[in-house]
Amino acid sequence: MNLSPAERSELESMVRRQTTPAAQARRARLILLLDAGTSRDALMLQLACDSRFIATWKRRFVEDRLAGLYARHPGRAPARPPAKLEARVLNATLKRKPRNGATHWSSRKLAEELGDVSFMAVQRIWRKHGIRPHRLRRHMVSNDPDFEVKAADVIGLYLNPPAHAAVFCVDEKTAIQALDRKDRMLPLSPGRAESHGFEYKRNGALSLFAALNTTTGEVLGKTAPRHTSAQFVAFLTDVLASQPEGREIHVICDNVSSHKTALVGQFLDAHPNVKLHFTPTYSSWLNQVENWFSRIQRDVIARGIFIKHHNLDPKPLKWKYADPSRRIRCNSSVSVN
């Protein structure tokens, strides 16, 4: 190949550099092996190539030297589905159901239905438009005629609470079962997940009352055998006792019947500094303590031990209220993100 010192140095550098494209490094190595007198069979074995590869790049190097080792055709961008195909896939996904009675499309089912498109193209189109037919979310539509008034009242306490007042979100988590496993637990170890025995022993059920302070994030908790109106009043008494005497206290709670009894009314008459605010019907998501309940459901419920651990480093929830016009209404097709 009659390599000059400069050409040899450049070719060796191309082979050694980690940033050199693999195809280009392979061509440079071919020229170095040809210059060393390596036979064609040895070249084909070392480079995993055929005779056409050797002949092509040998000829190009002879004609243009180093400049001939660069690819003449840099390649083309991956083919993208045309707009009509995207429209067909989206229309079938959003407006049609599978014929076999399935509840949702899979990419393979839709590709088979359309006939002239691959399931990979369907996947690319879905990914581009953020469509996931296998996912299912649930929502509850509030039929409360006073939804706006009640929601504004609760949200106002979150975003602009009264000065020198305490705001608590209160609710009960009912029927928490105290279970003991009959077999010992097998601990977590390399290559094995933690394992619990299948059989268990019931030790009864408890209700957990919780009050989340929206300003500090601290939680007051109390367990009770039942969630009666008397137990609710007793818990409100504990919440009242946790605050300085005379402080204005606002309690956000849901519409369960035990929150609206004559006994609760008597408590409120005796303590005019305590005011209840009810969330709209079927709108538990407006009560911040529900978020806390979901966390202890995921982590651990151990008769108040988790509450003590949580209060070591409490953090208030960051409440954000989006566009109220996007709320789902009865007999409405408006969607919510």
C-alpha positions in Angstrom: 0.0 0.0 0.0 3.1 2.2 0.2 2.0 4.0 3.3 3.9 7.2 4.3 4.8 7.7 7.9 2.1 10.3 8.3 -0.6 7.9 6.8 0.5 5.1 9.0 0.4 7.3 12.1 -3.1 8.5 11.2 -4.4 4.9 10.5 -3.0 3.6 13.8 -4.5 6.5 15.6 -7.9 5.8 14.0 -7.7 2.2 15.2 -6.7 3.1 18.7 -9.2 6.0 19.3 -12.3 5.0 21.2 -14.3 7.8 19.5 -13.6 6.4 16.0 -16.7 4.9 14.5 -16.4 1.1 14.4 -16.8 0.9 10.6 -14.1 3.5 10.0 -11.7 1.7 12.4 -12.3 -1.5 10.6 -11.3 0.1 7.2 -8.2 1.6 8.8 -7.2 -1.8 10.2 -7.7 -3.4 6.8 -5.3 -1.0 5.1 -2.7 -1.6 7.9 -3.0 -5.4 7.4 -2.8 -5.0 3.6 0.4 -3.0 4.0 1.8 -5.7 6.2 1.2 -8.3 3.5 -1.6 -10.2 5.2 -3.2 -12.7 2.9 -6.9 -12.4 1.7 -8.0 -15.4 3.7 -6.4 -14.1 6.8 -8.0 -10.7 6.3 -11.4 -12.3 5.9 -11.0 -14.3 9.1 -9.6 -11.4 11.2 -12.0 -8.7 10.0 -15.1 -11.0 9.5 -15.6 -9.6 6.0 -15.8 -10.9 2.4 -13.7 -10.3 -0.6 -15.9 -7.5 -1.9 -15.2 -5.5 1.3 -11.4 -5.9 0.8 -11.5 -5.0 -2.9 -13.7 -2.0 -2.4 -11.8 -0.3 0.3 -8.4 -1.2 -1.1 -9.4 0.4 -4.4 -10.7 3.6 -2.7 -7.5 4.0 -0.6 -5.3 3.6 -3.7 -7.4 6.3 -5.5 -7.9 8.8 -2.7 -5.6 7.7 0.1 -7.0 8.6 3.6 -9.9 10.6 2.1 -11.2 7.4 0.5 -11.8 5.6 3.7 -14.8 7.7 4.7 -18.2 6.4 3.8 -19.7 8.0 0.7 -23.3 7.5 2.0 -23.8 8.6 5.6 -27.1 6.7 5.8 -30.7 7.8 6.0 -33.0 8.8 8.9 -35.3 6.1 10.1 -38.5 5.9 8.2 -41.3 7.7 9.9 -44.9 6.7 9.6 -46.7 9.0 7.1 -49.5 11.2 8.5 -52.3 9.1 6.9 -51.0 6.0 8.6 -50.7 7.8 12.0 -54.3 9.0 11.5 -55.5 5.5 10.8 -53.8 4.0 13.8 -55.0 6.8 16.1 -58.5 6.6 14.8 -58.7 2.8 15.3 -57.1 3.0 18.8 -59.4 5.7 20.1 -62.7 5.0 18.4 -62.9 1.2 17.9 -62.8 -1.9 20.1 -61.2 -5.2 19.3 -63.6 -7.7 17.7 -62.7 -10.6 19.9 -64.3 -9.0 22.9 -61.1 -7.8 24.5 -61.3 -4.7 26.6 -58.4 -2.8 25.0 -56.0 -2.9 22.0 -52.5 -4.4 22.1 -50.0 -3.3 19.4 -50.2 -6.8 17.8 -54.0 -6.9 17.9 -54.2 -3.5 16.2 -51.6 -4.4 13.6 -53.4 -7.6 12.8 -56.7 -5.6 12.5 -55.2 -3.0 10.2 -53.4 -5.5 8.1 -50.8 -3.3 6.4 -48.9 -2.0 9.4 -46.4 -3.7 11.7 -46.9 -3.8 15.5 -43.6 -1.9 15.9 -45.0 0.9 13.8 -48.1 0.9 16.0 -45.9 1.1 19.1 -43.9 4.0 17.7 -47.1 6.0 16.9 -48.6 5.3 20.4 -45.3 6.3 22.0 -45.2 9.5 20.0 -48.7 10.6 21.0 -48.5 9.3 24.6 -51.2 6.6 24.2 -51.2 3.6 26.5 -54.3 1.5 26.0 -53.2 -1.0 28.6 -53.4 1.6 31.4 -56.6 2.2 33.3 -57.3 5.0 35.7 -60.5 5.5 37.8 -62.3 8.6 38.8 -65.3 9.6 40.9 -67.7 12.3 39.7 -69.1 14.4 42.5 -72.8 14.9 42.3 -72.8 17.5 45.1 -74.8 20.5 44.0 -72.7 22.7 46.3 -69.4 21.3 45.0 -67.9 24.7 44.0 -68.8 26.4 47.3 -67.4 23.5 49.5 -64.3 23.0 47.4 -63.5 26.7 47.4 -63.9 26.7 51.2 -61.5 23.8 51.7 -58.9 25.0 49.1 -59.0 28.4 50.6 -57.9 26.9 54.0 -55.0 25.2 52.2 -53.8 28.2 50.2 -54.7 31.1 52.5 -55.4 29.8 56.0 -56.7 32.3 58.6 -53.9 34.0 60.6 -53.1 32.5 64.1 -55.4 29.5 63.4 -54.7 25.8 63.1 -56.1 23.8 60.1 -56.4 20.0 60.5 -57.5 17.4 58.0 -59.3 14.7 59.9 -60.5 11.3 58.8 -60.7 7.6 60.0 -59.1 4.6 58.4 -61.5 1.8 59.3 -61.1 -2.0 59.6 -57.4 -2.1 60.0 -56.7 -5.8 60.7 -54.1 -6.8 63.3 -52.7 -10.0 61.8 -50.1 -12.4 63.1 -48.3 -14.7 60.7 -48.3 -18.4 61.8 -45.0 -19.1 60.2 -41.8 -17.1 60.8 -40.7 -14.6 58.3 -37.7 -15.4 56.0 -35.6 -12.3 55.9 -34.3 -10.5 52.8 -31.0 -12.0 51.5 -28.9 -11.9 48.3 -30.8 -13.6 45.6 -34.0 -14.0 47.6 -36.9 -11.7 48.4 -38.3 -11.3 51.9 -40.9 -14.0 52.4 -44.0 -14.1 54.7 -45.9 -17.2 55.7 -49.2 -17.6 53.8 -51.4 -18.4 56.9 -52.2 -15.8 59.5 -54.1 -15.3 62.7 -56.7 -12.5 63.1 -56.4 -10.4 66.2 -59.4 -8.2 65.6 -59.7 -4.9 63.7 -59.1 -1.3 64.7 -60.0 2.1 63.4 -57.3 4.8 63.1 -58.3 8.4 63.6 -55.7 10.9 62.2 -55.5 14.7 62.1 -52.9 16.2 59.7 -51.8 19.7 60.6 -51.6 21.4 57.1 -49.1 23.9 58.3 -46.5 21.7 60.0 -47.3 18.3 58.4 -47.5 16.7 61.9 -50.1 14.0 62.5 -52.1 13.3 65.6 -53.4 9.8 65.8 -55.6 7.6 67.9 -56.9 4.0 67.6 -60.4 2.9 68.5 -62.3 -0.4 68.3 -65.0 1.4 66.3 -65.5 4.6 64.4 -68.6 6.0 66.1 -69.7 9.5 66.7 -68.6 9.3 70.3 -65.1 8.2 69.2 -64.9 11.1 66.7 -65.9 13.6 69.4 -63.2 12.1 71.7 -60.6 12.5 69.0 -61.7 16.1 68.4 -61.2 16.7 72.1 -57.6 15.4 71.7 -57.0 17.7 68.8 -58.3 20.6 70.8 -56.1 19.8 73.7 -53.0 19.8 71.4 -53.4 23.5 70.7 -53.1 26.5 72.9 -56.3 27.4 74.7 -58.6 29.7 72.7 -56.9 29.1 69.3 -59.2 29.0 66.3 -59.2 25.5 64.9 -60.6 24.5 61.5 -61.2 20.8 60.8 -61.6 19.5 57.3 -63.5 16.2 57.2 -65.8 14.2 54.9 -69.5 13.7 55.0 -69.8 10.4 56.9 -72.8 10.3 59.2 -70.7 10.0 62.4 -69.4 13.6 61.7 -72.9 15.1 61.7 -74.6 13.8 64.7 -76.2 15.7 67.6 -73.3 14.7 69.8 -70.9 16.5 67.4 -73.2 19.5 67.4 -73.1 19.7 71.1 -69.3 19.6 71.0 -69.2 22.5 68.5 -71.6 24.5 70.7 -69.4 24.0 73.7 -66.3 25.0 71.7 -67.1 27.9 69.4 -63.4 28.2 68.4 -63.7 24.8 66.5 -65.3 24.8 63.1 -65.9 21.9 60.8 -65.5 22.2 57.0 -67.0 19.3 54.9 -65.6 18.3 51.6 -68.0 17.8 48.7 -69.6 14.4 48.3 -67.3 11.8 46.6 -64.3 14.2 46.8 -62.1 12.6 49.3 -59.1 13.7 47.2 -59.7 17.2 48.7 -58.7 15.9 52.1 -55.0 15.9 52.5 -55.0 13.2 55.3 -56.1 10.8 52.6 -52.7 11.2 51.0 -51.1 10.3 54.3 -53.4 7.3 54.8 -52.3 6.0 51.3 -48.7 6.2 52.4 -49.1 4.2 55.6 -51.1 1.7 53.7 -48.2 1.2 51.3 -45.6 1.2 54.1 -46.7 -0.1 57.4 -49.6 0.2 59.9 -48.5 -0.7 63.4 -50.9 0.8 65.9 -49.5 4.3 65.9 -45.8 3.5 65.7 -45.6 4.9 62.2 -47.1 8.1 63.4 -44.3 8.6 65.8 -41.7 7.9 63.1 -43.5 10.3 60.7 -43.5 13.1 63.2 -39.7 12.9 63.6 -39.5 14.8 60.3 -42.9 15.9 59.2 -43.4 17.9 56.0 -46.6 19.7 54.9 -48.1 18.7 51.6 -47.6 21.1 48.7 -51.1 21.8 47.5 -51.6 22.9 43.9 -55.0 23.7 42.4 -55.2 23.5 38.6 -57.7 25.0 36.2 -61.2 24.5 37.9 -62.9 24.5 34.5 -61.4 21.0 33.7 -63.3 19.4 36.6 -65.3 16.3 35.6 -69.0 17.0 35.9 -72.0 14.8 35.8 -73.2 14.1 32.3 -70.1 15.7 30.9 -67.3 14.5 28.6 -64.7 16.9 29.9 -61.5 15.0 30.8 -59.0 15.6 33.6 -55.2 15.2 33.3 
